């Protein structure tokens, strides 16, 4: 019996020594940010002693930092059950569920953190962002406001409040929040972008260009902001600058329909009808929006200016197919009148126009007179 006790004591001593060695190596690996090694060692440590909270904590945290979210989440939930007061556990779970886009669970853990750490603005802000993405703008605004109350210098909370204000049409409040943010960090690109969007929405196009002048050279604009800036230039008649920005936007725009339309408008302002027609046609090629009738109508209008009556007639037919505007019947009649020797085609379109509900009296009077005149020509040819 005495030998048995001695044997057990020796075994326990060896296990204890091994555990201490693993624990020491585990801590060293974690401190050196060798998270894969830390996971391996902490897993061995935890399997040897499932009551060892430290091994469990390092296992969960190291797995999280190594990107093994499944392992991290599994052991964080075990930690949550063992120690419900550990805020770091809730912070990690909230972050993981946020990354995995399991937003209700992320909100759950950030809400727990809000209650446990009521003076920490970080978790109010993170929760506010989730509520915003989830569509609950009222709760998002409340949480951002609480974060801002706790830390008035937190530019991200100010930005969140400003974005919600813009979305709600509260432009004065939005600009006020943005200006406070810029006083804190004048070269913050995200805040400058937000100011540009606010001014754009308010149709203050000159101010939009001034915002981008301020951050010129600090960042390469993506397609969205090149398009936005190009449109602002177009509205203040800086046509060449508008064209250059629209061309840059085309490089990486996956839906270039509007860009081609804006380029067509810009080229037309310059008097370049060939360039304008080219981009109206490209807008049609890439078009999926309800504006297809507008593109075809403009192709017809410019084709008439260049005396390309057949092309104009075809474009107006397409425009009518998409838009069903009765005035297009009048334009089709005029194009057919100019193009076809057989005037019965033009007469058909003029009659269709007269049967429509279009109330332009000058057009209607001309169509009636033209039908009478063309009928006489057709009759004379027959006789």
C-alpha positions in Angstrom: 0.0 0.0 0.0 2.9 2.3 0.9 4.5 1.6 -2.4 1.2 2.4 -4.2 1.0 5.8 -2.5 4.6 6.5 -3.4 4.0 5.6 -7.1 0.9 7.8 -7.2 2.8 10.7 -5.6 5.6 10.3 -8.2 3.1 10.2 -11.1 1.4 13.4 -9.8 4.8 15.0 -9.4 5.8 14.2 -13.0 2.4 15.4 -14.3 2.7 18.6 -12.3 6.3 19.2 -13.6 5.1 18.6 -17.1 2.2 20.9 -16.7 4.4 23.6 -15.4 6.8 23.2 -18.3 3.9 23.3 -20.8 2.4 26.3 -19.0 5.7 28.2 -19.1 6.2 27.4 -22.8 2.6 28.3 -23.6 2.9 31.7 -21.9 6.2 32.4 -23.8 4.7 31.4 -27.1 1.7 33.6 -26.5 3.9 36.6 -25.4 6.0 36.1 -28.6 2.8 36.1 -30.7 3.5 32.6 -31.9 -0.2 31.9 -31.7 -0.2 28.5 -33.5 2.3 27.2 -31.0 0.4 28.8 -28.1 -2.8 27.0 -29.3 -1.0 23.6 -29.4 0.5 24.0 -26.0 -2.6 25.5 -24.3 -4.7 22.7 -25.7 -2.4 20.1 -24.1 -2.5 22.1 -20.9 -6.3 22.3 -20.8 -6.7 18.6 -21.7 -4.4 17.7 -18.8 -6.3 20.0 -16.4 -9.8 21.1 -17.5 -10.1 23.3 -14.4 -7.1 25.4 -15.4 -8.7 28.7 -16.4 -5.5 30.2 -17.6 -4.9 27.4 -20.1 -8.5 27.8 -21.4 -8.1 31.6 -21.7 -4.9 31.4 -23.7 -6.3 28.6 -25.9 -9.4 30.7 -26.7 -7.5 34.0 -27.2 -4.6 32.4 -29.2 -7.0 30.6 -31.5 -8.9 33.9 -32.1 -5.7 35.7 -32.9 -4.6 32.9 -35.2 -7.8 33.1 -37.1 -9.3 29.8 -36.0 -12.6 31.3 -35.0 -14.4 28.0 -34.6 -11.9 26.8 -31.9 -11.9 30.3 -30.3 -15.6 30.5 -30.2 -16.0 27.0 -28.7 -13.6 27.7 -25.8 -14.8 31.3 -25.3 -18.3 29.9 -24.6 -16.8 27.4 -22.1 -15.1 30.4 -20.4 -18.4 32.3 -20.5 -20.0 29.5 -18.5 -17.1 29.3 -16.0 -16.7 33.0 -15.5 -19.6 35.3 -16.4 -17.8 38.4 -15.2 -14.9 38.3 -17.7 -15.6 41.2 -20.1 -12.7 40.1 -22.4 -14.6 36.9 -23.2 -17.7 38.9 -24.2 -15.5 41.4 -26.2 -14.0 38.5 -28.2 -17.3 36.8 -28.8 -18.9 40.0 -30.0 -16.0 40.6 -32.4 -16.1 37.1 -33.7 -19.8 37.1 -34.4 -19.4 40.6 -36.0 -16.7 39.1 -38.3 -19.0 36.2 -39.1 -21.9 38.6 -39.8 -24.0 36.9 -37.2 -25.2 40.3 -36.2 -28.0 39.5 -33.7 -25.4 37.5 -31.6 -22.8 40.3 -32.0 -25.4 42.8 -30.8 -26.2 40.5 -27.8 -22.6 40.5 -26.6 -22.0 44.2 -27.2 -25.2 45.0 -25.3 -23.9 42.9 -22.4 -20.6 44.9 -22.6 -22.6 48.1 -22.6 -24.2 47.1 -19.3 -21.0 45.7 -17.7 -18.9 48.7 -18.8 -21.3 51.6 -19.0 -18.5 54.2 -19.2 -16.6 52.6 -22.1 -17.6 54.4 -25.4 -15.9 51.8 -27.6 -18.6 49.2 -27.2 -21.4 51.7 -27.6 -19.9 52.8 -30.9 -19.4 49.2 -32.1 -23.0 48.3 -31.2 -24.3 51.5 -32.9 -22.6 50.4 -36.1 -24.3 47.0 -35.9 -27.7 48.5 -35.3 -27.2 50.8 -38.2 -26.4 47.9 -40.5 -29.4 46.0 -39.1 -31.7 48.9 -40.1 -32.5 50.2 -36.6 -31.5 53.8 -37.1 -33.1 55.1 -34.0 -31.2 52.7 -31.6 -28.0 53.3 -33.7 -28.3 57.0 -33.2 -28.9 56.6 -29.5 -25.8 54.4 -29.1 -23.6 56.7 -31.2 -24.8 59.7 -29.1 -23.9 57.8 -25.9 -20.5 57.0 -27.3 -20.0 60.7 -28.2 -21.2 61.8 -24.8 -18.5 59.6 -23.2 -15.8 60.6 -25.6 -16.5 63.9 -27.5 -13.2 63.5 -29.4 -14.2 60.1 -30.9 -14.3 61.0 -34.6 -15.8 57.6 -35.6 -18.9 58.2 -33.4 -19.3 61.7 -34.8 -19.0 60.2 -38.3 -21.7 57.7 -37.5 -24.0 60.4 -36.2 -23.4 62.5 -39.3 -24.1 59.5 -41.7 -27.4 58.9 -39.9 -28.3 62.6 -40.1 -27.6 62.6 -43.9 -29.7 59.5 -44.4 -32.5 61.3 -42.5 -32.2 64.5 -44.5 -31.0 66.5 -41.5 -28.3 68.3 -43.4 -27.7 71.2 -41.0 -27.0 68.7 -38.2 -24.9 66.5 -40.4 -22.7 69.4 -41.5 -22.3 70.6 -37.9 -21.1 67.1 -36.8 -18.8 66.9 -39.8 -17.3 70.3 -39.1 -16.7 69.3 -35.4 -14.9 66.1 -36.7 -12.8 68.1 -39.1 -11.8 70.5 -36.3 -10.4 67.4 -34.5 -8.9 65.8 -37.6 -8.9 68.0 -40.7 -7.2 65.5 -43.0 -9.3 62.5 -42.0 -10.2 61.1 -45.5 -13.4 59.4 -44.4 -14.7 62.6 -42.9 -13.8 64.7 -46.0 -15.6 62.1 -48.1 -18.6 62.4 -45.9 -18.5 66.2 -46.3 -18.4 65.9 -50.0 -21.4 63.6 -50.0 -23.3 66.0 -47.8 -22.6 69.0 -50.1 -23.4 66.9 -53.2 -26.7 65.9 -51.7 -27.4 69.6 -51.0 -26.4 70.4 -54.7 -23.6 72.6 -53.4 -21.4 71.5 -56.2 -18.7 74.2 -55.9 -18.2 73.1 -52.2 -17.8 69.5 -53.4 -14.9 70.5 -55.6 -13.3 72.4 -52.7 -13.4 69.4 -50.5 -11.5 67.3 -53.0 -9.1 70.2 -53.7 -8.2 70.0 -50.0 -7.3 66.3 -50.0 -5.7 66.2 -53.4 -2.6 64.1 -53.4 -3.6 62.4 -50.1 -5.7 59.6 -51.7 -6.5 58.0 -55.1 -10.3 58.4 -55.6 -12.3 55.3 -56.4 -14.9 55.1 -59.2 -17.7 56.4 -56.9 -15.9 59.6 -55.9 -14.5 60.3 -59.3 -18.0 60.1 -60.6 -19.3 62.3 -57.9 -16.6 64.9 -58.4 -17.0 64.7 -62.2 -20.7 65.4 -61.9 -19.9 68.4 -59.6 -17.5 69.8 -62.2 -20.1 69.3 -64.8 -22.7 71.3 -62.8 -20.3 74.3 -62.5 -19.3 74.1 -66.2 -15.8 72.9 -65.7 -16.4 70.5 -68.5 -12.9 69.3 -69.3 -12.3 68.5 -65.6 -15.6 66.6 -65.5 -14.6 64.5 -68.5 -11.3 63.6 -67.0 -12.9 62.4 -63.8 -15.6 60.5 -65.6 -12.9 58.8 -67.7 -11.0 57.8 -64.5 -14.2 56.5 -63.0 -14.7 54.2 -66.1 -11.5 52.3 -65.3 -13.0 50.3 -62.5 -16.8 50.9 -62.7 -18.8 47.7 -63.0 -21.9 49.5 -64.0 -20.9 52.3 -66.4 -24.3 53.3 -67.7 -24.5 56.6 -65.9 -20.9 57.4 -66.6 -21.5 57.1 -70.3 -24.6 59.3 -70.0 -22.6 62.0 -68.1 -19.8 61.8 -70.6 -22.2 62.2 -73.4 -23.7 65.3 -71.7 -20.2 66.7 -71.2 -19.2 66.2 -74.8 -22.4 67.8 -76.0 -21.7 70.8 -73.8 -18.3 71.1 -75.6 -20.1 70.9 -78.9 -18.5 67.5 -79.7 -21.6 65.7 -81.1 -19.6 62.7 -82.3 -18.2 62.1 -78.8 -21.7 62.7 -77.3 -23.3 60.2 -79.7 -20.6 57.6 -78.9 -21.3 57.7 -75.2 -25.1 57.9 -75.5 -24.8 54.7 -77.6 -22.5 53.1 -75.0 -25.0 54.1 -72.3 -27.6 52.1 -74.2 -25.3 49.1 -74.6 -24.7 48.9 -70.8 -28.1 50.2 -69.8 -30.4 48.4 -67.4 -32.1 51.3 -65.7 -35.4 53.0 -66.5 -33.5 55.7 -68.3 -33.0 53.8 -71.5 -35.7 55.9 -73.2 -33.7 59.1 -72.3 -30.5 57.7 -73.9 -32.4 56.7 -77.1 -34.1 60.0 -77.2 -30.8 61.9 -77.0 -29.3 59.7 -79.8 -32.3 60.6 -81.9 -32.0 64.3 -81.1 -28.3 64.4 -82.0 -28.8 62.3 -85.1 -31.3 64.8 -86.4 -28.7 67.6 -85.8 -26.3 65.7 -88.0 -29.1 65.0 -90.6 -28.9 61.2 -89.9 -32.7 60.8 -90.2 -32.7 57.0 -90.5 -30.7 56.7 -87.3 -32.9 59.3 -85.6 -36.0 57.3 -86.5 -34.6 54.1 -85.2 -33.5 55.8 -81.9 -36.9 57.4 -81.4 -38.6 54.1 -82.0 -36.5 52.5 -79.2 -37.2 55.5 -77.0 -40.9 55.1 -77.5 -40.7 51.4 -76.7 -39.1 52.1 -73.3 -40.9 55.4 -72.5 -44.2 55.5 -74.4 -44.0 59.3 -74.5 -46.4 60.5 -77.3 -44.2 63.4 -78.4 -41.8 60.7 -79.7 -44.4 59.8 -82.3 -44.1 63.4 -83.6 -40.4 63.1 -83.8 -40.6 59.7 -85.6 -43.0 61.3 -88.1 -40.6 64.2 -88.7 -37.6 61.8 -89.1 -39.6 59.6 -91.5 -40.8 62.6 -93.4 -37.2 63.7 -94.0 -35.8 60.2 -94.8 -38.4 58.3 -96.8 -39.5 59.2 -100.3 -42.6 57.2 -99.6 -44.5 59.8 -97.6 -47.2 57.3 -96.5 -44.8 56.2 -93.8 -44.6 59.7 -92.4 -48.4 60.1 -92.7 -48.8 56.9 -90.6 -46.7 58.4 -87.8 -48.3 61.8 -87.9 -51.8 60.1 -87.6 -50.6 58.0 -84.6 -49.4 61.2 -83.0 -52.7 63.0 -83.6 -54.5 60.1 -82.0 -52.4 60.3 -78.9 -53.1 62.5 -75.9 -50.2 64.8 -76.4 -51.4 68.4 -75.9 -48.7 70.4 -77.7 -50.9 72.6 -79.8 -48.2 73.8 -82.2 -47.1 70.2 -82.9 -50.7 69.1 -83.4 -51.4 72.0 -85.8 -48.3 71.2 -87.8 -49.1 67.5 -87.9 -52.6 68.1 -89.3 -51.3 70.5 -92.0 -48.5 68.1 -92.9 -50.8 65.1 -93.2 -53.1 67.1 -95.6 -50.1 68.2 -97.6 -48.4 64.8 -97.8 -51.7 63.1 -98.8 -51.9 65.5 -101.8 -48.3 64.5 -102.8 -49.1 60.8 -102.5 -52.4 61.3 -104.5 -50.6 63.2 -107.2 -48.0 60.4 -107.6 -50.7 57.8 -107.9 -52.5 59.8 -110.6 
